[in-house]
Amino acid sequence: MDISAWMDDFLRALNEAFENRVWFVGLQGSYGRGEATETSDIDVVVILDRLSVSDVKFYNAMLDGLSYRERICGFVSGRDEILNWEPSDLFQFYYDTTPIKGSLDELLAVMDEASVCRAIKIGACNIYHGCLHNMLHEKSGDILRELYKSASFVVQAITFRQTGKYFRQQKELLRVVSSDERDIIETFLSLKRGGDVDFTLMSEALFDWSRKWIVESH
């Protein structure tokens, strides 16, 4: 698909639906990074001046009229909500969003080093918990793939704290990360390409890595 042409249709429909209430529109995911394939989801971020339940219903109806409806996902919010969001979530949100209309620069005022450290800590804790639960109960290769995807986001935060630069593409991360984080990214990329899951080995490696960052991040 032609994402530029699709976004033109999307913006036209959005402006007809909400007129001057649209504060921001952006793209996340593979289309935002310029890495999309023919099966990639369309991760659209839409922030209105405010968001009510009726707005959500109206937005849903608007999406139903667009092409590739089954691939549309993403995030919708009101402006006040996003400006008062948990700062550790805003860090990833800001740097992983490619602006199409408007700017997210107001979010920079609430993001500092502490929010990046918190993003690392929360991410590592969630991965640790999910990894243990999966090892003991679910024993699912699909869950393990998702946990490695989450770990790749934590590596982005770790690298940002260490270098002051945000690397959106995993291949860029591989050039600058330490050996422990490189193993995480290489495993994630292998799984993303459909590589085999060595459940025990990969689970144990992820468990040890997340434990390290829970203890070391502060």
N, C-alpha and C positions, 0 to 999 in steps of 0.2 A: 504494500500500500504506500501511497504518497502521504507521509505524515504532515507535510506542509499544507497540502490541499485539504486533508482531513481536519487539521486545526483551524483552517479558515472557515470550514463549515461549522465546526464546533463553536467558534467565537461568534459567528453570525447567529446561531441558534441561542447561544447564551445571552447575547445582547438583546435579542428579541424577547427572551423570557424575563430578564432581570434589568434591562435598560442600564441606567447609570449606577446600579447597585454593585457592580462587579469591581472589587478592590484589587484582586490579583488572580492571574491564571499562570500555571506553569506545568512542566512535564518532569516526571521522575522516571526511575527505572531505566530500562535499556534504551527507550526512545530519548530520554533526557540525556543519556550518556553517548548517544550516537552509535549504539551497539545492537540495535534491534534486528530481529530476524522476522520471517514471515508469520511466525506464531506468537510473537511477543505481545504481552498485554500493553494497553495504552493507559499509562498511569498519569491521570490528569489531576492537578491540584486546582481547586477553585475556592476562593475566599470572597465572600460577599460582605457587604457592610454590616449585616446581621443575618442570622440564620434561624428560621422558625421551622416547626414541623411541616407546615404547609409549604414552605420553600423546598424542603427535602422532597416532598411529593411532587412538586412542580418540576424540580430538577430531574427526578427519576423519569417523569413523563417526557421531558425534553430529550433525555438520553435514549429513550425507546424509539425516537424518531431518527436517530443517527445510524449511519452505516457502521459495521463492525461492533454492534452493541455488545455482543458476547465477549469482546476483548477489552471493553472499557472498565477500568477500575480507578482507584485513586482516593483522594481525600477532599472533602468539602467541609468548610467551617465558616463561622462568622469572624469578623475582624477582632472583636474584643476577646473572643476565646483564644485565638492564636497568639495574640499579644500578651496573654496572661498564662500561657501554657507552661508546663514543666520545662525549665531551661535545658535540661540534659537531653530532652527529646528534640528541642528546637535546633540544637547543634547539627544533628544529622539531617533534619528536615531542611534547614537553610542551605547547606552545602550540596545536598543531593537533588535540589530542585533547579531546573533550568527555566528562568522567567520567560514567559511569552507575552504577558501583559501586566504592567505594574512592577512593583519591587517589594522584596521582603527585607530590605535593609533596616527597617525599624526593629527587626528582631535582634540585630547586633547589640543593641543597648542592654539586653538582658542575658547575653551570652558572655561568659568569662571563663577563665581557666578552671574555676571550680565546677562549672557546668560540664566541661569536657571530662574532668576527672570523675564526675558523677555518672556520666554516660558510660565510661569504661567500667566503673564498679557495678552499676546496675546490669549492664550487658553481660559481664562475666558471671554475676550471681544467677541470672536467668539461664545462662548456658549450663552452668554447673548443675543447677536444679533439674533442668530438662534432660541433660545427659544422664544423670543418675537415675531419674525416673525411667528413661528409655532403656537403660542397661538392665534394670531390675524387673520392669513390667512390660512395656510395649514391645521392646526389642524390634523396632521398626527401622528399616533402612531409609525410608522416606523421611521420618522424623530426624534421623541423623543428618540427612542432606540439608534440611531446614536449619538445624543447629549450626552447621558449618557456614551456611549463608549468614546467619546472625553473627557468627564469630568474625566473618569478614568485615562486617560493619564496625565491630569493636576494634579490629585491627586498624581501620581507617581513623578512628578516634585516637588510638594509641599513637599512631604515626603523626597525626596532627599535633598532639601534645608535644611530641619529641622534636618536630621539625618546623611547626608553625605553618605547614602547608597541607591542604586537603587534596588527597589523590582520589579522584572519583573512579578511575579505572583500575581494575585489579592488576593488570600487567604493569602499570606504573608503580603500584605498591611493591611489587616483587623486586624492584631495583633498589629500594631504600630500607626495607624492613630487616630486622634481625633474623637469625636462623629459626627461632621458635615461631615467629609470626609468618615467616616464609613457608614453613611446613603447613600451617593452617591455610594459607591462601592457595598453595599448590594443591592441597587436598580438596579444597572447595572448588577450584577450577576443574579438577579431574571429575568430581561428582557432577558438576554443572554440565560437563560435556557428555554425561551418561556413563562415566567410568564405573567399574565394579565397586561395591561396598564391602570392605573388609570390616565387618561390624565390630568385632572385638578390638582390633588394633586401632581403628579410627576413633572408637568411643573412648578408649583408655587415653589416647593422645589428647583428645579434646577435654576430657575430664582433668587431666594433669595441667593443661594449659590454662583452663578457666580458674582452677584452684590457685595457680600462681598469681593471676591478676587480681583475684579477690584479696589475696594477702598483701600484694605489693602496691596496689592502687590506693592513693590517699590524696 
